[in-house]
Structures are given as structure tokens and as C-alpha cells.
Amino acid sequence: YEIRGNIVNNAMRCFWVEKTESGEINTSVTEKPISILDDAKSGSKTDSPHVRVRVNLSSLNYKDALAATGHPGIVRRFPHIPGIDSVGHVVASEDAAFAIGDEVIVTGNDLGVGHLGAWAEMIDVPSQWVLPLPKTLSPLEAMTLGTAGFTAAQSVQALISHGVTSDSGSVIVTGATGGVASISLEILNKLGYKTIAVTGKKEQHQSLLDRGVDEVLTRSDFVDKSNRPLLSGKYAGAIDTVGGSMLETVLKSISYRGCVTACGMAGGAELHTTVHPFILRGITLCGIDSAMCPMPKRKEIWEKLSGEWKLDGIESLTTKVPLEQTPAWVERILAGGVTGRVVVEL
Ligand code: NDP
């Protein structure tokens, strides 16, 4: 490898997650030798050529916060570096498709999960995970989108492919002030859908309306406490980022042949429901996964986000945070207290 970039002393700053022998998780923002990437690479399962990227920006997703606390459902080995999103430039490549200096996006796959992630100045990843940064997106726009925007776009595309168009009726989006939901609402508004937002943050009602949402509902009022198998079928579609009782209520509230996408579990992983919405109203529940999304689909979604569905002014959803401040933001997102997107500066 030829390494270029502004890394000094062959060391890189990163968010480091360690597990002690007694099982305690210790985290720190610290410097580690870049050679740890070589060690990780030699243990990598894939024999694909690798690309080394100087990370310019990463982001904070709910999953990153779980990784930053060493959550056993996310982190498979220690020590670990979180960070499932990155934009940066290539500093070395074993694959002729990428040249030194190319601006690239690397998101999802195993990054920041089983593989050392992007809350570091440098990552080393299989080239099949790497996409050129679309020319119409700035690095900040790309990370404002990140996995959240990618998931939002996949969710909207799923509604469309299940026949939910802007003429079908309104679309309800839950966890409305969160990353995936905020961007979902922006895309739906751009495409002319009537949108309804459900949020637990009363103080954000007006700003959601200002961003073009047609109606805002309070989480505690929306979630159904009855045991009725069906509620009035009010919504043609739904993007649920919350799971649990929120998703249960959404499923009961979808109109005939409507569609619900489910990507998240910030409000719980369990789902207690009946078959009634499915067999009486013919609704579809469509699962969304971004991490392992195959490359052709991944390219198609980034083309949408950087072309037809490009969101002008999307950076206004973003709070920029230096790596050193990520610990406080991890706590905040786990407590459901983040609004919009958080971009991490390396
Ligand atoms: P955020 O934390 O940014 O957003 C989640 C939102 O959910 C919060 O802002 C809050 O919105 C609401 N919320 C949080 N806690 C609760 C709770 N206890 N009960 C009800 N609502 C709650 O996360 P992201 O947007 O990054 O991710 C959203 C979900 O989607 C996460 O579960 C994440 O793991 C998942 N995800 C899945 C992906 C996939 O590929 N399947 C990809 C990306 C994310 P408000 O206060 O407005 O109600």
C-alpha cells in the first residue's frame, strides 16, 4: 500500500471499544496504529481486493450507538470501531477500478459491525463495498443521507413498487424526527405525497409542519391501547422506523391493499399482531434491510438519491459533531433524543 493523506506518525484517531476480561465495555476516542487495519484485513473472510480510504465524514445511526456501547447483537468481536457510514478519498487500492484520490462512499455491508468501522480516520474495506461519490452530491450531503437516507429511499421505493402512489392516500411515518424518518418525509414531500408524522417530541410539531408535513400526531395519542384487531383504515402507506406497539397500531390503521415498510426497532423488537389486516384488507408488510443490500440495488438507490429524488438543502437536517463529542451523542440517540441527522467529522 501507498498511504497518502494527512495522517501523522502512522497513527489514526478513532472511537475504540474494548471488552475487559471481566466483560466490562470500555470506550475512548484515542489514537491507534494504522497497522490494526492490516491485522483486521488478514482476518477478513473475503478474498476480494481491498481499498483503503481516508475517511472525511461519517455519521451517527442508531446502530452505531449500539456498536459504541458494545451491544452483543451488533459487535461480534473486540476491540471494535463503530461507524457504518463513510465518505472520503482513496489512499490505496488493490482494485484497478479505484485510483488514489477518488472520492468514494462506503456504507453498510459489515462496516462498523463485524469489520472495523468509519469512526476512524482510515478504513480498509473490500472493493465491492465501495461506490464512487455521485458527482451531484457533496460529501456533507452524502453523509447527511448515509444509511438513514439509503433506508428511507428503499422504504419509499418499496411503497411505490407495492402500488402506493401520491394519489393513493396519505402516508404515515413514525419516529418522525429520527434520521430515517426525517429523510423519508423529505422524499415523500418532494414526490407530492400527503404525509402524516408521528413523534414523541411535542416541541418538534411546528418544525415538522414547516418542513412540509401535512399533519403531526403525538406518539402517546397515536399508539392504540385497545385490543381491537382493526382500526379505521386511514393511511394508504406507512414507513415505520419504531417497531413494537407503534408498528402494531400502524398495521391496524392501513387502508385496503396498503403497504407498510418496517426497518427499525427503536421502540421495541417484538410484534404482537393478528392476521386480520393481511387477510381482510390485503395489506403488505415489507421488511427493509440496508446493510446487505446487493450492489446493483445499492447503485440504483444512490442514483435516485443523487438524481430524481435529490433533496436540496438536506444539510439543514444535520448537526456536525467532531469525533471527540460522539460519546455524548451516543447517549442522546439511545435515549431517543436526536432530531434529524448527526454527521461525524474525522
Ligand atoms: P433515530 O434514533 O435517529 O430515530 C429513531 C426515532 O424513533 C427517534 O428519533 C424517535 O422519534 C423514535 N423513538 C426513539 N425511541 C423510541 C421509543 N422508545 N418509542 C417510540 N419511538 C421512539 O434512529 P435512525 O433513524 O438511525 O434509525 C431508526 C430505526 O431504524 C432504528 O431502530 C435503526 O436501528 C433502524 N435502521 C434500520 C436499518 C435497516 O437496514 N433495517 C437501517 C437504518 C436504521 P420521535 O421522537 O420523533 O418519536
Boltz pocket constraint, residues with backbone or C-beta under 6 A from the ligand:
constraints:
  - pocket:
      binder: B
      contacts: [[A, 60], [A, 61], [A, 62], [A, 63], [A, 147], [A, 148], [A, 151], [A, 174], [A, 175], [A, 176], [A, 177], [A, 178], [A, 179], [A, 180], [A, 181], [A, 198], [A, 199], [A, 200], [A, 201], [A, 219], [A, 241], [A, 242], [A, 246], [A, 262], [A, 263], [A, 264], [A, 265], [A, 266], [A, 267], [A, 268], [A, 288], [A, 289], [A, 290], [A, 291], [A, 333], [A, 334], [A, 335], [A, 336], [A, 337], [A, 338], [A, 339], [A, 340]]
      max_distance: 6.0
